[in-house]
Amino acid sequence: MKTTSYVLVLIATIMLSACQKQEAETDNEPQVAATCDDGIMNQGETDIDCGGPCPLCQATMTAMVDADTFKAVFNTITSKYSNGAFFMSGSSDLGSLTIIYSGPLNIGAVSNAQATYVKSSTSVTYIASNANLTFNAINFTDSIAEGTFSFNAINFNSPTDTVKVTNGFFKRISVKNN
């Protein structure tokens, strides 16, 4: 009986040593350091890979214009909310896009939004009087908003000449009441 007890204690000691060794090896594995381009909101960032210790979060405005990807260059994006009117505009190599809405800022779809798109290659202006605009989030403390938009616009000089803007998205757009 004593021999059996000694054998069991010996086996338990060996197993415990093996577990401790495995844990020590796991603890020594290199950890991936958080960076400003890891696609994760960590290390005190205010959004994914920006703010806090990373570069300032920039406004974003993207859409599909017909079959082309429109991505406004961040320093071309202007926006504001003043006297009950929201204005947002941005430019890319494809052209410039503007959304205008008059009314209160509330989360959800709004009515009476208007939009224009000016094609860079031809300087033709397309106008939409019934754009779809939805505010998905509004941060009144930081005066920024995000949401979606889409519209079909026509060239008034040639009504059969149209553009279709879909999958429009904006984020960190200023809604500061000026």
C-alpha positions in Angstrom: 0.0 0.0 0.0 2.9 2.3 0.8 4.5 1.5 -2.5 1.3 2.4 -4.3 1.1 5.7 -2.4 4.7 6.5 -3.3 4.1 5.7 -7.0 1.0 7.9 -7.1 2.8 10.8 -5.4 5.7 10.4 -7.9 3.3 10.4 -10.9 1.4 13.4 -9.6 4.8 15.3 -9.1 5.9 14.5 -12.6 2.6 15.6 -14.1 2.6 18.8 -12.1 6.2 19.6 -13.2 5.2 19.0 -16.9 2.2 21.4 -16.6 4.4 24.1 -14.9 7.0 23.7 -17.7 4.4 24.0 -20.4 2.9 27.2 -18.8 6.4 28.7 -18.5 7.0 28.0 -22.2 3.6 29.6 -23.1 4.5 32.7 -21.0 7.7 33.2 -23.0 6.0 33.3 -26.4 6.4 36.7 -27.9 3.3 38.9 -27.8 2.3 40.9 -30.9 2.6 44.5 -30.0 -0.4 46.8 -30.6 0.2 49.2 -33.5 -1.7 51.9 -35.3 -2.3 49.7 -38.3 -3.3 46.4 -36.7 -7.0 46.8 -37.6 -8.0 46.7 -33.9 -9.2 49.4 -31.6 -6.8 49.1 -28.7 -4.0 51.0 -26.8 -6.3 53.9 -26.0 -7.3 54.6 -29.7 -10.6 56.5 -30.1 -11.4 54.6 -33.3 -9.7 51.7 -35.1 -6.1 52.6 -35.6 -6.5 56.3 -35.0 -6.8 58.8 -32.1 -5.1 58.4 -28.7 -1.5 57.4 -29.4 -2.1 57.1 -33.1 -2.6 59.8 -35.7 -5.7 61.9 -35.5 -8.9 60.2 -36.8 -9.8 61.7 -40.2 -13.2 62.2 -41.8 -14.1 59.5 -44.3 -16.5 59.7 -47.3 -16.8 56.9 -49.8 -19.3 55.7 -52.4 -19.8 53.8 -55.6 -20.4 56.2 -58.6 -21.8 54.0 -61.3 -19.1 51.2 -61.3 -16.3 53.3 -59.9 -15.1 53.6 -56.3 -15.2 57.2 -55.0 -13.1 57.8 -51.9 -12.7 61.5 -50.9 -9.3 62.6 -50.0 -9.6 63.4 -46.3 -8.3 67.0 -46.6 -11.0 67.7 -49.2 -13.9 66.8 -47.0 -15.8 69.7 -45.6 -18.9 69.6 -43.5 -20.9 71.6 -41.1 -24.3 72.0 -39.5 -25.5 75.6 -39.3 -28.9 77.2 -38.9 -30.7 73.9 -39.3 -28.8 72.9 -42.6 -26.3 70.1 -43.0 -23.7 70.4 -45.7 -21.1 67.7 -46.6 -18.7 67.7 -49.6 -15.6 65.7 -50.7 -13.5 65.3 -53.7 -11.5 62.4 -55.3 -9.8 61.9 -58.7 -13.3 60.9 -60.0 -15.0 64.1 -59.1 -16.7 65.9 -56.2 -19.8 64.9 -54.3 -22.0 67.2 -52.1 -25.0 66.3 -49.9 -27.2 69.0 -48.5 -30.0 68.5 -46.0 -32.2 71.1 -44.2 -33.8 69.9 -40.9 -33.0 68.6 -37.5 -30.1 66.3 -36.8 -31.6 63.0 -35.6 -30.5 59.4 -36.0 -32.3 57.7 -38.8 -33.3 58.4 -42.4 -34.1 62.0 -43.3 -36.2 63.4 -46.1 -35.6 66.3 -48.5 -31.8 65.7 -48.9 -30.3 67.0 -52.1 -27.0 66.0 -53.8 -24.7 67.0 -56.6 -21.9 65.1 -58.3 -19.4 66.8 -60.6 -17.5 64.4 -62.8 -13.8 65.4 -63.0 -13.2 64.2 -66.6 -16.0 66.2 -68.1 -16.9 68.9 -65.5 -20.5 67.9 -66.0 -22.7 68.5 -62.9 -25.3 65.9 -62.0 -28.1 66.9 -59.6 -30.4 64.8 -57.4 -33.4 66.4 -55.6 -34.3 63.3 -53.7 -31.1 61.8 -52.1 -31.3 59.1 -49.5 -29.4 60.2 -46.3 -29.3 58.3 -43.1 -27.5 59.3 -39.9 -26.5 56.1 -38.1 -24.7 57.8 -35.2 -24.4 61.4 -34.0 -21.9 62.3 -31.2 -23.0 65.7 -30.0 -20.1 65.9 -27.5 -17.5 65.7 -30.3 -19.8 67.2 -33.0 -19.3 64.3 -35.4 -21.6 62.0 -37.3 -21.6 58.9 -39.4 -24.1 57.5 -41.8 -25.0 56.4 -45.4 -26.2 58.0 -48.6 -27.3 57.1 -52.1 -28.9 58.9 -55.0 -29.6 58.9 -58.8 -28.7 62.2 -60.4 -29.2 63.7 -63.9 -27.4 66.1 -66.1 -30.0 68.8 -66.7 -28.4 69.7 -70.1 -28.9 66.1 -71.2 -31.6 64.4 -69.1 -30.7 60.9 -70.4 -27.1 61.3 -69.0 -27.3 60.0 -65.4 -25.1 58.8 -62.6 -26.0 56.4 -59.8 -24.4 56.8 -56.5 -24.7 53.8 -54.1 -23.1 52.5 -51.0 -22.3 56.0 -49.8 -20.7 56.1 -46.3 -19.4 58.9 -44.2 -17.7 58.8 -40.8 -16.3 61.4 -38.4 -18.0 64.1 -40.4 -18.3 67.4 -38.5 -21.7 68.5 -37.5 -20.5 71.4 -35.4 -23.2 74.0 -35.2 -21.5 77.2 -36.5 
